[in-house]
Amino acid sequence: MIKIRVDQLLEAQGRTFYWLAKETGISHTTLWRFKKGKALGINFETLEKMCQVLGCQPGDLLTFINGTQSRKNRSAKKQAIVRVGQLTAGRTSRS
């Protein structure tokens, strides 16, 4: 899985998504999708605009998470949700 790290770069530079949208002409919706990992892809023109405005290279914006790590993260999240659910259920039954 490839993730776009625009939020980390903006934070490091003390910038906001509003600023980036204004400077690049990229919509807030598109930037939000990048931040939330909901984007299905990225256009090279969009990537180029972001790199120019942020003063970075594409590798600074993109990070690769191999499938094994991604599956492990999802599995860990599911296990945590189950544990919270079990704890909550235990508290409810005691009440």
Backbone torsions as a table, in degrees:
resi	resn	phi	psi	omega
1	MET	NA	136.6	176.6
2	ILE	-105.3	128.2	178.9
3	LYS	-113.0	147.2	177.7
4	ILE	-100.0	122.7	-173.1
5	ARG	-97.6	36.3	-175.2
6	VAL	-62.1	-36.6	-178.4
7	ASP	-64.8	-37.6	178.2
8	GLN	-66.7	-40.5	179.1
9	LEU	-66.4	-42.3	178.9
10	LEU	-62.8	-43.8	179.7
11	GLU	-61.5	-43.0	-179.7
12	ALA	-62.8	-30.9	-179.2
13	GLN	-94.5	-0.7	-178.9
14	GLY	68.9	30.8	-178.7
15	ARG	-109.5	166.9	-179.8
16	THR	-118.1	166.1	175.5
17	PHE	-64.2	-35.4	177.9
18	TYR	-59.6	-45.9	179.2
19	TRP	-60.2	-46.7	-178.6
20	LEU	-63.1	-41.3	178.5
21	ALA	-61.5	-43.5	-179.5
22	LYS	-65.3	-44.6	-176.9
23	GLU	-71.2	-32.5	-175.1
24	THR	-100.9	-21.9	-173.5
25	GLY	80.6	8.2	177.3
26	ILE	-82.4	135.1	-175.5
27	SER	-66.6	154.1	176.7
28	HIS	-60.5	-37.0	179.9
29	THR	-61.0	-45.2	179.5
30	THR	-63.3	-44.7	179.2
31	LEU	-64.0	-37.6	177.9
32	TRP	-63.1	-42.1	178.2
33	ARG	-60.7	-40.7	177.1
34	PHE	-61.6	-47.5	-177.4
35	LYS	-60.5	-42.2	-176.5
36	LYS	-87.1	-1.3	-179.7
37	GLY	73.3	23.8	-177.5
38	LYS	-96.0	-9.0	-178.7
39	ALA	-70.8	135.9	179.2
40	LEU	-86.1	-16.0	180.0
41	GLY	-174.6	180.0	177.5
42	ILE	-141.0	134.3	178.0
43	ASN	-75.7	140.8	179.5
44	PHE	-59.7	-34.4	178.7
45	GLU	-64.0	-41.8	177.9
46	THR	-64.4	-44.8	178.5
47	LEU	-60.9	-42.9	179.3
48	GLU	-62.7	-44.2	179.2
49	LYS	-60.4	-44.9	-179.1
50	MET	-63.5	-42.5	179.1
51	CYS	-63.8	-42.1	-179.9
52	GLN	-62.5	-47.9	-176.3
53	VAL	-70.0	-38.5	-178.6
54	LEU	-85.5	-8.5	-179.7
55	GLY	64.4	45.8	-176.8
56	CYS	-136.0	177.3	176.4
57	GLN	-101.6	158.1	178.0
58	PRO	-53.9	-36.3	179.1
59	GLY	-65.1	-21.3	176.2
60	ASP	-75.2	-28.5	-178.4
61	LEU	-89.5	-30.3	-173.9
62	LEU	-107.8	140.2	174.7
63	THR	-135.1	142.8	-178.5
64	PHE	-103.5	127.5	174.9
65	ILE	-116.0	115.9	-176.3
66	ASN	-67.8	158.5	-175.0
67	GLY	-55.3	-36.0	-179.4
68	THR	-64.2	-45.7	178.6
69	GLN	-63.5	-42.2	-178.8
70	SER	-61.9	-44.5	179.0
71	ARG	-64.8	-39.9	179.0
72	LYS	-62.8	-42.2	179.6
73	ASN	-62.9	-44.1	179.6
74	ARG	-63.8	-41.5	179.7
75	SER	-63.1	-43.4	179.2
76	ALA	-63.3	-40.5	178.6
77	LYS	-63.9	-43.9	179.2
78	LYS	-61.7	-42.5	179.5
79	GLN	-63.3	-39.8	178.9
80	ALA	-64.8	-40.2	179.1
81	ILE	-64.5	-42.3	178.5
82	VAL	-61.9	-43.9	179.9
83	ARG	-61.8	-43.9	178.6
84	VAL	-62.3	-42.9	178.0
85	GLY	-60.8	-41.3	179.0
86	GLN	-66.0	-42.0	178.5
87	LEU	-63.9	-43.3	179.6
88	THR	-64.1	-43.0	179.0
89	ALA	-63.2	-39.2	178.3
90	GLY	-63.3	-39.1	178.9
91	ARG	-69.1	-39.6	-178.4
92	THR	-65.0	-41.2	-176.9
93	SER	-71.3	-24.3	179.2
94	ARG	-78.7	-23.9	-175.0
95	SER	-67.8	NA	NA
